[in-house]
Amino acid sequence: MKINSLKIFIISIFLLIGATSFGQQYLISQGGTITTCEGTLYDSGGPNGNYSSSENYTITICSEDGNFLVLNFTQFEFESGTYDKLSIYDGPNTTSPALVTNAGGTTLLNQTFTSTGSCLTLHMQTDGSITRPGFAAVISCLPPCQDFEIDIISTSLPFSQPLDSMWINVCLGESITFTAAGTYPNNNANYAQSDATTDWYWTASSNNASAEANGLGMTTFTHTFDEPGGYFIGLMAKDENGCIEHYLEQIRVRVSIPPNLSVDPAVGGCISDAIELTGHVSPNSWEIVIADEQIVQECITDDQGVVQSFCWNINAFQPGQTITSLNDLEHVCLNIEHSWIADVWIYIECPNGQQAEINYYSSSNPCSGEFFGSTRSCR
C-alpha cells in the first residue's frame, strides 16, 4: 500500500426537527434565547432610543432547523469600547469562541457575522455615564452547507513517473493549464450547486514566487512558470451559499534550474590550428521540507438526512513509503465532541484507495448511543 498522502475522513448524518417563528423586533435586554430566522435585534433603547447606563445584558439567538445564523449590523454607535462595548460569540453562550470582543465606537457598522453552528451569543456592557443610539442587527439565516467535493481532473502536461508522485516536470518559461470540476451529491437539497455558480480560488506558490487567480465558474487555471524551483498548486471552491471545499491532493510542479556552465581556457595555438575546448556543467540543487498538515477545527452541523464529511491530507511521508501492518501507524488522534457516536464514521485512506475504518458501531454495540466528549469513552 503506497503512501504519499494519508486521508482522514469523518462522515456524519444527523436528524433534527425544527420549529417555526415569525420576524419581529427583539431587545438585548430581554435576555434568554431566541429561535428565529427573521427580525431585528436592538439594544435596550429599541429602534429610536439610546441604550442606558450601567447595563450588563446577554442574549442568544439560534436559527431554525439548524441553519447558519446571520447578523447584519445596519446601525452601530457606541461610546468607546473602553466604556461601552459589545462582544459576539460563535455559539450558545459566552464560553463559545469569540468573533468580536469589546467592540465600541462605530466599528461594527455594516458588518455581517455568520455562525459556524446555529447560534450566536451577544454580551453588552455599559458604564455609568454617557450613552449612544446603540445597535440594530438584522437577523437572517443561511441554509446549511451541502457537502460537495472538487477535483483537478486534467493537466495540459502529464505527471512524471511514478504517477502517484503527483509531480509535473517543466522547463523554465513553460505553461500548464489545470482543469477542475465539482461533484455535488446534495444538489438542490436546500439550494442549487454547480461549477458555474461556484467561486474557484487557484494558487501556484513556491519559496520565491506565487500567483493567485479566482473567479465565478473559473474551472481552468493557466500559469507560466517563469521562476525555477518547486511549486505547490492549491485549489479551493466556495459555493453560492458560502460553503468552502478544498482540493485534497498536493500537485507539485518542478521547474528546471539553469545549470552553471564553464569552459576550460584554450591553450596556445596559431591561426588555423585546431584547439580542444572542455566544457563543464554543474547543476544547481533545490529542496524544500514538507511540513505536516496543520489540521484546523471543523464543525458538522445538525442537518436532517444530509451526509456531511471532512477530509484532511497528511503528506509528510518519504516517496515510496508503504504501510504493511498496523504497527506502521504510530497513532491517529482526533479531538472530537459529538452527541451520538452511532452517527459518525471515521476512517483513513491511502492514495491507492485502500481504507481502514477506525471506529465501528452496530445495533449490538453497547457504545453506539454514547457521546464523544462525555465521561464514558468507547473505542
C-alpha positions in Angstrom: 0.0 0.0 0.0 2.0 3.0 -1.2 1.7 6.2 0.8 2.4 9.7 -0.4 -0.6 11.2 1.4 -2.9 9.8 4.0 -6.5 11.0 4.2 -8.6 11.1 7.4 -12.4 11.3 6.9 -15.2 12.0 9.2 -18.7 11.4 7.9 -21.8 12.1 9.8 -25.6 12.1 9.4 -27.9 13.9 11.8 -31.7 14.2 12.3 -33.3 17.4 13.6 -36.9 18.6 13.8 -37.1 22.4 13.8 -39.7 24.9 14.8 -41.3 27.9 13.1 -41.3 31.5 14.2 -42.1 34.9 12.8 -39.9 38.0 12.4 -40.3 40.8 14.9 -38.3 43.3 17.0 -36.1 42.0 19.8 -34.2 43.8 22.6 -30.9 42.5 24.0 -32.3 43.4 27.4 -34.9 40.6 27.3 -32.1 38.1 27.6 -32.5 34.4 27.3 -32.5 32.5 23.9 -34.4 33.5 20.8 -35.1 31.0 18.0 -35.8 32.7 14.7 -34.6 33.4 11.2 -36.0 36.9 10.7 -36.5 40.1 12.7 -34.2 42.8 14.1 -32.2 42.8 17.4 -31.8 46.2 19.1 -30.0 47.4 22.1 -32.2 48.2 25.2 -33.3 51.5 23.7 -35.0 49.9 20.8 -35.1 51.4 17.3 -35.5 55.0 18.4 -33.8 55.4 21.8 -30.4 55.2 23.4 -29.2 52.4 25.5 -28.9 53.1 29.2 -26.0 53.4 31.7 -24.7 50.5 33.8 -26.1 47.8 31.6 -25.0 44.2 31.5 -27.1 42.0 29.2 -26.6 38.7 27.4 -28.8 37.2 24.7 -28.5 34.1 22.5 -30.1 33.9 19.0 -30.4 30.5 17.4 -31.6 29.7 13.9 -34.4 27.5 12.9 -33.8 24.0 11.5 -30.1 24.1 12.3 -29.3 26.8 9.7 -26.4 29.2 10.0 -27.5 32.4 11.8 -26.5 35.7 10.2 -26.5 39.2 11.9 -26.0 42.3 9.8 -25.4 45.5 11.8 -27.3 48.3 10.0 -26.7 50.6 13.0 -23.8 50.7 15.4 -22.9 53.7 17.5 -21.4 53.2 21.0 -19.2 55.2 23.2 -15.6 53.9 23.0 -15.1 50.2 23.7 -13.2 51.2 26.8 -16.6 52.3 28.3 -19.5 50.8 26.4 -19.0 47.6 24.4 -20.5 44.6 22.6 -19.0 41.1 22.3 -20.2 38.4 19.9 -19.6 34.6 20.5 -19.9 31.9 17.9 -22.2 29.5 19.8 -24.9 29.2 22.5 -23.1 31.0 25.4 -20.2 33.3 26.3 -17.8 30.4 26.6 -18.1 29.8 22.8 -15.3 31.2 20.5 -15.3 35.0 20.4 -16.0 36.6 17.0 -15.8 40.1 18.4 -14.5 41.3 21.8 -15.4 44.6 23.4 -16.4 46.4 20.2 -17.2 50.2 20.6 -17.5 53.3 18.6 -18.8 52.5 15.1 -16.6 49.5 14.5 -19.3 47.0 13.6 -21.4 49.3 11.3 -22.4 47.4 8.1 -20.5 44.3 9.3 -22.1 40.8 8.9 -21.4 37.9 11.2 -22.3 34.3 10.4 -22.3 31.4 12.9 -20.4 28.2 12.2 -23.1 26.3 14.1 -26.7 27.6 14.5 -26.3 30.1 17.4 -24.7 33.5 18.1 -24.5 35.0 21.6 -24.2 38.7 22.3 -23.0 40.3 25.5 -23.4 44.1 26.0 -21.9 46.1 28.9 -22.0 49.9 29.5 -20.5 52.2 32.1 -22.3 54.7 34.4 -22.3 57.8 32.2 -22.6 58.7 28.5 -25.0 56.7 26.3 -25.4 56.4 22.5 -28.0 55.2 20.0 -26.6 51.7 20.2 -27.1 49.0 17.5 -29.6 47.4 15.2 -28.8 43.9 13.8 -31.0 42.3 11.1 -31.4 38.6 11.7 -31.5 36.1 8.9 -30.4 32.5 8.2 -28.5 30.7 5.6 -29.3 27.1 4.7 -26.8 24.5 6.0 -23.9 23.6 3.8 -24.5 20.9 1.2 -21.4 18.7 1.2 -19.5 18.7 -2.2 -16.1 17.7 -3.5 -13.7 19.2 -6.0 -11.1 17.6 -8.1 -8.4 18.7 -10.6 -9.4 16.4 -13.5 -6.8 17.2 -16.1 -3.5 19.0 -16.7 -2.1 20.1 -20.1 1.2 18.5 -19.3 1.4 14.9 -17.9 2.5 13.8 -14.5 6.0 12.4 -14.2 6.5 8.7 -13.4 5.6 7.2 -11.0 2.2 8.8 -11.5 1.2 8.8 -7.8 4.2 11.1 -7.1 1.9 14.0 -8.2 4.9 15.8 -9.8 4.9 17.6 -13.1 8.3 18.5 -14.6 8.6 21.6 -16.8 11.2 23.7 -18.3 11.7 27.3 -17.3 9.1 29.5 -19.0 6.6 26.7 -19.8 2.9 26.9 -19.0 0.5 24.4 -17.6 -3.3 24.6 -17.7 -5.2 22.9 -14.8 -8.9 21.9 -15.2 -11.2 21.3 -12.2 -14.7 20.0 -11.7 -17.0 19.6 -8.7 -19.3 16.8 -7.6 -22.5 17.9 -5.8 -24.3 14.8 -4.3 -26.7 17.0 -2.2 -27.5 19.5 -5.0 -31.0 21.1 -4.5 -31.4 19.7 -1.0 -31.5 23.3 0.2 -30.1 25.3 -2.7 -28.7 24.8 -6.2 -25.0 23.9 -6.8 -23.0 23.8 -10.0 -19.5 24.5 -11.3 -20.9 27.7 -12.9 -22.3 29.1 -9.6 -19.2 28.2 -7.6 -16.3 30.5 -7.0 -12.9 28.9 -7.7 -9.7 30.0 -6.0 -6.3 28.9 -7.5 -2.8 29.3 -6.2 0.7 28.4 -7.5 3.2 29.1 -4.7 6.9 28.5 -4.1 9.6 29.9 -1.9 10.4 32.6 -4.5 7.2 33.4 -6.3 3.4 32.9 -6.0 0.4 33.6 -8.1 -3.3 33.7 -7.4 -6.4 33.7 -9.5 -10.1 33.3 -8.7 -13.5 33.8 -10.3 -17.0 32.6 -10.6 -17.1 29.4 -12.7 -13.3 29.6 -13.1 -12.7 25.8 -13.5 -9.5 26.3 -15.5 -6.2 28.0 -14.5 -3.2 28.6 -16.7 0.2 29.5 -15.1 3.5 30.2 -16.8 6.4 29.1 -14.6 9.0 31.9 -15.0 10.9 31.2 -11.8 12.9 28.0 -11.2 12.3 25.7 -8.3 9.3 23.8 -6.9 5.6 24.9 -6.8 2.6 23.7 -5.0 -0.8 24.0 -6.8 -3.7 24.8 -4.5 -7.4 24.9 -5.2 -10.4 26.0 -3.0 -14.0 26.3 -4.0 -16.9 28.3 -2.4 -20.4 27.5 -3.4 -23.2 30.1 -3.7 -24.1 29.6 0.0 -20.5 30.5 1.1 -19.6 26.9 1.9 -16.0 26.0 1.3 -14.3 22.9 0.0 -10.5 22.3 -0.5 -8.8 20.2 -3.1 -7.2 17.5 -1.0 -4.3 16.3 -3.2 -1.0 18.0 -3.4 0.0 18.7 -7.1 3.6 19.8 -7.3 5.5 21.3 -10.3 9.3 21.1 -10.6 10.7 23.9 -12.8 14.2 23.3 -14.1 17.0 25.4 -12.7 19.6 26.6 -15.3 22.9 24.9 -14.7 26.3 26.6 -14.2 28.4 26.3 -17.4 32.1 26.8 -17.7 34.8 26.1 -20.3 38.5 25.5 -19.7 40.6 28.2 -21.3 42.3 27.3 -24.6 46.0 26.6 -24.6 48.3 28.3 -27.2 47.9 27.6 -30.9 48.4 29.6 -34.0 45.9 30.8 -36.6 44.2 27.9 -38.3 45.4 25.4 -35.7 42.7 23.2 -34.1 42.4 23.6 -30.3 40.4 21.5 -27.8 37.9 23.1 -25.5 36.5 21.3 -22.5 33.1 22.3 -21.1 31.7 21.6 -17.6 28.2 21.6 -16.3 27.5 21.8 -12.6 23.8 21.5 -11.6 22.1 23.8 -9.1 20.1 22.0 -6.5 16.8 22.9 -4.9 15.0 21.4 -1.9 12.0 22.0 0.4 10.9 20.5 3.6 7.3 19.3 3.5 5.7 20.0 6.9 2.9 18.1 8.5 -0.6 19.4 7.6 -2.0 21.9 10.1 -5.4 20.5 10.8 -8.0 23.1 11.7 -11.2 22.7 13.6 -14.3 21.8 11.5 -17.9 21.9 12.6 -20.5 19.4 11.3 -24.0 20.9 11.7 -27.2 19.2 12.5 -28.9 18.8 9.1 -31.8 16.5 8.6 -30.9 13.5 6.4 -27.8 15.2 4.9 -24.4 13.3 4.7 -21.5 15.6 5.6 -17.8 14.8 5.5 -14.5 16.4 6.2 -11.1 15.1 4.9 -7.6 16.1 5.9 -4.5 15.2 3.9 -1.3 14.1 5.7 1.6 14.5 3.3 4.8 14.3 5.4 5.9 10.9 4.0 9.0 9.9 2.1 8.4 8.9 -1.5 7.8 5.2 -1.8 6.8 4.6 1.8 4.2 1.9 2.3 2.1 0.6 5.2 2.4 -3.2 5.6 0.9 -3.6 9.0 -1.0 -1.7 11.7 2.3 -1.1 13.6 3.4 1.2 10.7 1.0 3.8 12.0 2.3 5.5 15.2 -1.1 6.9 16.1 -4.2 8.6 14.9 -5.5 11.2 17.3 -8.7 13.3 17.0 -10.1 15.8 19.4 -13.9 15.4 18.8 -17.1 16.2 20.5 -20.5 14.9 19.3 -23.7 13.8 20.8 -24.3 10.4 19.2 -21.4 8.1 18.3 -23.6 6.0 16.0 -23.9 8.9 13.6 -20.1 9.1 12.9 -17.8 7.0 10.8 -14.0 7.7 10.9 -11.6 6.0 8.5 -8.2 6.5 6.9 -7.5 6.1 3.2 -4.2 5.7 1.2 -3.6 7.1 -2.2 -4.4 3.9 -3.9 -7.9 3.9 -2.4 -7.5 1.3 0.3 -9.2 2.2 3.5 -9.2 1.2 7.2 -12.1 2.0 9.4 -11.1 3.4 12.8 -14.4 3.1 14.6 -17.2 0.7 14.1 -20.6 0.7 15.8 -23.6 -1.6 15.3 -27.0 -2.1 17.0 -25.5 -4.7 19.2 -22.7 -2.5 20.3 -23.4 -1.0 23.8 -21.5 2.1 22.9 -23.5 3.1 19.9 -25.6 5.6 21.8 -22.7 7.1 23.7 -21.3 10.7 23.4 -17.9 11.8 22.2 -16.6 14.1 24.8 -18.6 12.6 27.7 -17.1 10.8 30.7 -17.7 7.4 29.2 -15.4 6.5 26.3 -15.8 3.6 23.9 -13.2 2.5 21.3 
